[in-house]
Amino acid sequence: MATRSAKLGKADRACIGHALELAADKRTVVWSDPDAGLSYRLTPVRGMVVDRQKCREFDLTIHGNDMDEKRREKACQASEGTWQPM
């Protein structure tokens, strides 16, 4: 299967923010985007504070539509429900 980088849509970014806001470390959140033919798995790894901002490290897996991608990312909370990649 080919690997290519996914461009996240607005709804998928919202799901990521919601998962980072609510999911405990090591608790996987799963959702799908039937229009794009993709499924997502996000697992928060750990929380941290960077420059007085709440941040989290997480694993994100995207699968489907000739895509199989897994990456570890970090994001910090910009506002309630809004997270920015580090």
C-alpha positions as CSV (number, residue, x, y, z in Angstrom):
1,M,0.0,0.0,0.0
2,A,1.3,3.5,-0.9
3,T,2.1,6.0,1.8
4,R,1.3,9.6,1.3
5,S,0.8,12.5,3.7
6,A,-2.8,13.3,4.6
7,K,-4.2,16.8,4.6
8,L,-6.6,17.1,7.5
9,G,-9.9,18.7,6.9
10,K,-11.7,21.0,9.3
11,A,-13.8,18.2,10.8
12,D,-10.8,16.0,11.3
13,R,-8.9,18.8,13.1
14,A,-11.9,19.3,15.3
15,C,-11.9,15.6,16.2
16,I,-8.2,15.8,17.0
17,G,-8.9,18.8,19.3
18,H,-11.8,17.0,21.0
19,A,-9.8,13.9,21.6
20,L,-6.8,15.9,23.0
21,E,-9.2,17.8,25.2
22,L,-11.0,14.8,26.6
23,A,-9.2,11.5,26.2
24,A,-6.9,10.2,28.9
25,D,-3.3,9.2,28.1
26,K,-3.1,5.8,26.4
27,R,-6.8,5.8,25.5
28,T,-7.4,5.6,21.8
29,V,-10.1,7.6,20.0
30,V,-11.3,6.3,16.6
31,W,-13.3,8.1,14.0
32,S,-13.8,8.0,10.2
33,D,-14.4,10.4,7.3
34,P,-16.6,8.4,4.9
35,D,-16.4,11.2,2.3
36,A,-12.6,10.8,2.1
37,G,-12.6,7.1,2.7
38,L,-10.3,7.5,5.7
39,S,-10.3,6.2,9.3
40,Y,-8.3,7.7,12.1
41,R,-6.9,6.5,15.4
42,L,-5.5,9.0,17.9
43,T,-3.8,7.9,21.1
44,P,-2.6,10.6,23.6
45,V,0.8,9.6,24.9
46,R,1.5,12.2,27.5
47,G,0.7,15.7,28.6
48,M,3.1,18.5,29.3
49,V,3.3,22.3,29.8
50,V,5.3,24.4,27.4
51,D,5.5,28.2,27.9
52,R,2.6,27.9,30.4
53,Q,0.4,26.2,27.7
54,K,-1.2,22.8,28.1
55,C,0.3,20.5,25.4
56,R,0.0,16.9,24.5
57,E,2.1,14.4,22.6
58,F,0.0,11.9,20.6
59,D,0.1,9.1,18.0
60,L,-2.1,9.6,14.9
61,T,-2.8,6.8,12.4
62,I,-4.6,7.5,9.2
63,H,-5.7,4.5,7.0
64,G,-7.7,4.1,3.8
65,N,-7.9,5.4,0.3
66,D,-4.4,4.0,-0.6
67,M,-3.0,5.6,2.6
68,D,-1.4,4.0,5.6
69,E,0.3,6.7,7.8
70,K,1.4,6.7,11.4
71,R,3.0,9.7,13.0
72,R,3.8,11.0,16.5
73,E,2.9,14.7,16.9
74,K,2.7,17.4,19.6
75,A,0.1,20.1,19.9
76,C,-0.6,22.9,22.4
77,Q,-4.0,24.2,23.4
78,A,-4.6,27.7,21.9
79,S,-8.1,28.1,23.3
80,E,-10.9,25.9,24.5
81,G,-11.1,23.0,22.0
82,T,-8.5,24.5,19.7
83,W,-5.1,22.9,19.5
84,Q,-2.1,24.1,17.4
85,P,0.7,21.7,16.2
86,M,4.1,22.3,17.7
